[in-house]
Amino acid sequence: MATTNPPRRAVTVYEPTVTGLPPMRAYLEGLWDRRVFMWHMARTSLKAEHYDTAGGVAWLVIDPLLMAATFYIVRLAFGAAGPPSQRGFVIANLILGVTFFNFVRDIVQGGASSIVSNTQMVLNTSAPRAVYPCVAVVRAAAELAPALLVYLVFHQLTGQPWGMSLLALPLIVALLTLFSFGLALLLAPLVVFFRDTNALLPYMVRIWMYITPVMFTIWDIARLQPSLRFFFVINPLYPYFAMLEQVFQARWPSPGYLLAAIAWALVAMVVGGVSFLIRERAYAIRL
């Protein structure tokens, strides 16, 4: 009886003294070949944190709601909750902002630490090293899905409008994912070569959140003094969150915000991708 031999992967040799970009076509094919591995690795990571249980899934929903409630209390304390007619919009926008910022945070922090946190696999497998930041993206997307469903419920409960502009949501999420992934690729080598970066990163992300349209709406930011508004507007996340606010208010994204979002995503992917790949062969000797 004839037998078929299983396909063999090309042997990958990492030489620590060689720098430069690998052959990109073969590299991307290697990533695509391991798509099932990335999915199972992300699922295993979620199971390790009990996200396969009812309580774990509930926490994915409760966490953004608690943070949004905290921000709303802060707004109340400073008299910035808005008139009663606008409070539904404020509440919905807080939940929306927290939900998507958590998505960005999970990709950036998870991708930045992905090489260090998977040391044994990096040292003992020949998979392209970008597999591990990709796992962080898959995991973040899995966590975003239930949180986004909960937001849609609150969107309805708070009386927010629905419109055809929601058709633009997949494009905005895709651009936001590319930007976050590019930033994760940029930070991952820093975490490998300078381990203190991993300890500093959560504090940097927290500060980043406060200058992102999460606690404040775009309308709130427009009313700030120019010196304060400047810090929000130069934030790369500003156009993404501005577009999210627009589409969930039944308005199509502004062309200016869309062009800025595309530009930031391209810059992040190019700079982050090159920074990650040119140092890929040196990761093993630094772990």
C-alpha positions as CSV (number, residue, x, y, z in Angstrom):
1,M,0.0,0.0,0.0
2,A,1.5,3.3,-1.0
3,T,2.1,5.9,1.7
4,T,2.5,9.6,1.3
5,N,5.2,11.5,3.1
6,P,4.1,14.5,5.0
7,P,5.3,17.8,3.6
8,R,8.5,19.1,5.1
9,R,9.1,22.7,6.0
10,A,12.2,24.5,4.8
11,V,14.9,24.6,7.5
12,T,15.4,28.1,8.9
13,V,18.8,29.0,10.3
14,Y,19.2,32.1,12.5
15,E,22.6,33.5,12.5
16,P,23.2,36.1,15.3
17,T,25.8,38.1,13.4
18,V,23.6,38.7,10.3
19,T,21.2,41.6,10.1
20,G,18.8,42.7,7.4
21,L,15.3,41.9,6.2
22,P,14.5,38.2,5.5
23,P,13.0,37.2,2.1
24,M,9.6,38.7,2.7
25,R,7.5,36.3,0.5
26,A,8.9,33.2,2.2
27,Y,8.5,34.9,5.6
28,L,4.8,35.8,5.0
29,E,4.1,32.3,3.7
30,G,5.6,31.0,6.9
31,L,3.3,33.2,8.9
32,W,0.3,32.1,6.9
33,D,1.2,28.4,7.2
34,R,1.1,28.8,11.0
35,R,-2.3,30.5,11.2
36,V,-3.9,27.5,12.9
37,F,-1.0,27.4,15.4
38,M,-1.5,31.1,16.2
39,W,-5.2,30.5,16.8
40,H,-4.6,27.6,19.2
41,M,-1.9,29.4,21.0
42,A,-4.2,32.4,21.6
43,R,-7.0,30.1,22.7
44,T,-4.7,28.3,25.1
45,S,-3.6,31.6,26.5
46,L,-7.2,32.7,27.1
47,K,-8.0,29.3,28.7
48,A,-5.1,29.7,31.1
49,E,-6.7,32.8,32.4
50,H,-10.1,31.0,32.8
51,Y,-11.7,32.9,29.8
52,D,-13.3,29.6,28.8
53,T,-15.5,29.7,31.8
54,A,-18.7,31.8,32.4
55,G,-16.9,33.8,35.0
56,G,-14.0,34.6,32.8
57,V,-16.2,35.7,29.9
58,A,-18.2,37.8,32.3
59,W,-15.1,39.6,33.4
60,L,-14.3,40.5,29.8
61,V,-17.7,42.3,29.9
62,I,-17.5,43.7,33.4
63,D,-14.0,45.2,33.2
64,P,-14.8,47.9,30.6
65,L,-18.1,48.6,32.3
66,L,-16.4,49.2,35.6
67,M,-13.8,51.4,34.1
68,A,-16.4,53.4,32.2
69,A,-18.4,53.8,35.4
70,T,-15.3,55.1,37.1
71,F,-14.7,57.7,34.4
72,Y,-18.3,58.7,34.6
73,I,-18.0,59.3,38.3
74,V,-15.0,61.4,37.7
75,R,-16.9,63.5,35.2
76,L,-19.7,63.9,37.7
77,A,-17.3,65.1,40.3
78,F,-16.0,67.7,38.0
79,G,-19.4,68.7,36.7
80,A,-18.6,67.4,33.2
81,A,-21.4,64.8,32.9
82,G,-23.3,67.2,30.5
83,P,-27.0,68.0,30.5
84,P,-29.5,65.2,31.0
85,S,-30.2,65.1,27.3
86,Q,-26.5,64.3,26.6
87,R,-25.8,61.8,29.4
88,G,-26.8,58.8,27.3
89,F,-24.3,59.8,24.7
90,V,-21.6,60.4,27.3
91,I,-22.2,56.9,28.9
92,A,-22.2,55.2,25.5
93,N,-19.1,57.0,24.4
94,L,-17.3,56.1,27.7
95,I,-18.0,52.4,27.2
96,L,-17.0,52.6,23.5
97,G,-13.8,54.3,24.3
98,V,-12.8,51.9,27.0
99,T,-13.7,48.9,24.9
100,F,-11.5,49.9,22.0
101,F,-8.6,51.3,24.1
102,N,-8.5,47.9,25.9
103,F,-8.2,46.3,22.5
104,V,-5.3,48.6,21.6
105,R,-3.7,48.0,25.0
106,D,-3.9,44.2,24.7
107,I,-2.2,44.2,21.2
108,V,0.5,46.7,22.2
109,Q,1.4,45.2,25.6
110,G,0.8,41.6,24.6
111,G,2.8,42.0,21.3
112,A,5.6,43.9,23.0
113,S,6.2,41.2,25.6
114,S,5.5,38.3,23.2
115,I,9.1,37.4,22.5
116,V,10.2,37.5,26.1
117,S,7.1,35.6,27.4
118,N,7.6,32.8,24.9
119,T,11.3,32.3,25.4
120,Q,11.3,28.5,25.2
121,M,9.4,28.5,22.0
122,V,11.6,31.1,20.4
123,L,14.7,29.1,21.4
124,N,13.4,25.8,20.3
125,T,11.3,26.4,17.1
126,S,12.1,27.8,13.7
127,A,8.8,29.7,13.3
128,P,9.0,33.3,12.2
129,R,9.3,35.4,15.3
130,A,6.4,37.6,14.2
131,V,4.1,34.7,15.0
132,Y,4.1,35.7,18.6
133,P,3.0,39.3,18.2
134,C,0.3,37.9,15.8
135,V,-0.9,35.7,18.6
136,A,-1.5,38.9,20.7
137,V,-3.6,40.3,17.9
138,V,-5.7,37.1,17.7
139,R,-6.2,37.1,21.4
140,A,-7.2,40.8,21.6
141,A,-9.7,40.2,18.8
142,A,-11.2,37.3,20.7
143,E,-11.6,39.6,23.8
144,L,-13.0,42.5,21.8
145,A,-15.9,40.5,20.4
146,P,-18.0,40.0,23.6
147,A,-17.1,43.5,24.9
148,L,-18.3,45.0,21.6
149,L,-21.6,43.1,21.8
150,V,-22.2,44.5,25.3
151,Y,-21.5,48.0,24.0
152,L,-24.1,47.5,21.2
153,V,-26.6,46.7,23.9
154,F,-25.8,49.9,25.8
155,H,-25.9,51.8,22.6
156,Q,-29.5,50.8,22.2
157,L,-30.4,51.3,25.9
158,T,-29.0,54.8,25.9
159,G,-31.0,55.7,22.8
160,Q,-28.1,56.3,20.5
161,P,-28.8,56.4,16.7
162,W,-28.1,53.6,14.2
163,G,-27.1,54.3,10.7
164,M,-25.5,52.8,7.5
165,S,-22.3,54.4,8.7
166,L,-21.7,51.2,10.7
167,L,-20.6,49.7,7.5
168,A,-17.4,51.6,7.9
169,L,-16.7,50.0,11.3
170,P,-14.7,46.9,9.9
171,L,-12.4,49.3,8.0
172,I,-11.7,51.4,11.1
173,V,-11.1,48.3,13.2
174,A,-8.7,47.0,10.6
175,L,-6.7,50.2,10.5
176,L,-6.6,50.4,14.3
177,T,-5.4,46.8,14.4
178,L,-2.6,47.5,11.9
179,F,-1.5,50.6,13.8
180,S,-1.5,48.7,17.1
181,F,0.3,45.7,15.6
182,G,2.9,48.0,14.1
183,L,3.5,49.6,17.4
184,A,3.8,46.2,19.1
185,L,6.4,45.2,16.5
186,L,8.4,48.3,17.2
187,L,8.3,47.8,21.0
188,A,9.0,44.0,21.0
189,P,12.8,44.4,20.2
190,L,13.1,47.1,22.9
191,V,11.6,44.7,25.5
192,V,14.1,42.0,24.4
193,F,17.2,44.2,24.5
194,F,16.1,46.5,27.4
195,R,14.0,44.5,29.8
196,D,13.0,47.5,31.9
197,T,10.9,48.6,29.0
198,N,8.4,45.8,29.9
199,A,8.0,47.2,33.4
200,L,7.6,50.8,32.2
201,L,5.2,50.0,29.4
202,P,2.0,49.7,31.5
203,Y,2.5,53.1,32.9
204,M,3.1,54.6,29.5
205,V,0.0,53.0,28.2
206,R,-2.0,54.3,31.1
207,I,-0.8,57.9,30.5
208,W,-1.6,57.3,26.8
209,M,-5.2,56.5,27.7
210,Y,-5.7,59.8,29.4
211,I,-4.8,61.8,26.3
212,T,-7.0,59.6,24.1
213,P,-10.7,60.4,23.5
214,V,-11.8,57.8,26.1
215,M,-12.9,59.8,29.1
216,F,-13.7,62.8,26.9
217,T,-15.7,63.0,23.7
218,I,-14.4,64.8,20.6
219,W,-16.9,67.5,21.4
220,D,-15.4,67.9,24.9
221,I,-11.9,68.1,23.4
222,A,-13.0,70.8,20.9
223,R,-14.0,73.0,23.9
224,L,-10.6,72.6,25.7
225,Q,-8.0,75.3,25.7
226,P,-5.7,75.1,22.7
227,S,-2.7,74.1,24.9
228,L,-4.6,71.1,26.3
229,R,-6.3,70.2,23.0
230,F,-2.9,69.9,21.4
231,F,-2.0,66.8,23.4
232,F,-5.2,65.0,22.2
233,V,-4.9,66.0,18.6
234,I,-1.3,64.9,18.1
235,N,-2.2,61.5,19.6
236,P,-2.1,58.9,16.8
237,L,-5.2,57.3,18.3
238,Y,-7.2,60.5,17.9
239,P,-8.4,60.0,14.3
240,Y,-9.4,56.4,15.1
241,F,-11.5,57.2,18.1
242,A,-13.0,60.3,16.4
243,M,-14.1,58.0,13.5
244,L,-15.5,55.5,16.0
245,E,-17.5,58.2,17.7
246,Q,-18.8,59.4,14.3
247,V,-19.9,56.0,13.0
248,F,-21.8,55.2,16.2
249,Q,-23.5,58.5,15.9
250,A,-24.8,57.6,12.5
251,R,-22.3,59.8,10.7
252,W,-19.8,58.7,8.0
253,P,-16.1,59.1,9.0
254,S,-14.5,62.4,8.0
255,P,-12.1,62.1,5.1
256,G,-9.4,63.9,7.1
257,Y,-9.6,61.5,10.0
258,L,-9.6,58.5,7.5
259,L,-6.5,59.7,5.7
260,A,-4.7,60.4,9.0
261,A,-5.6,56.9,10.3
262,I,-4.3,55.3,7.1
263,A,-1.1,57.3,7.3
264,W,-0.5,56.3,11.0
265,A,-1.2,52.6,10.2
266,L,1.2,52.6,7.3
267,V,4.0,54.4,9.2
268,A,3.5,52.1,12.2
269,M,3.6,48.9,10.1
270,V,6.7,50.0,8.1
271,V,8.7,51.3,11.0
272,G,7.6,48.6,13.4
273,G,8.0,45.8,10.9
274,V,11.5,46.8,9.8
275,S,12.6,47.3,13.4
276,F,11.3,43.9,14.4
277,L,12.7,42.0,11.4
278,I,16.2,43.4,11.2
279,R,16.8,42.2,14.8
280,E,15.0,38.9,14.6
281,R,18.1,36.8,14.3
282,A,19.5,38.3,17.5
283,Y,16.5,37.6,19.8
284,A,17.7,34.1,20.7
285,I,21.1,35.2,22.0
286,R,19.4,37.9,24.1
287,L,16.9,35.7,25.8
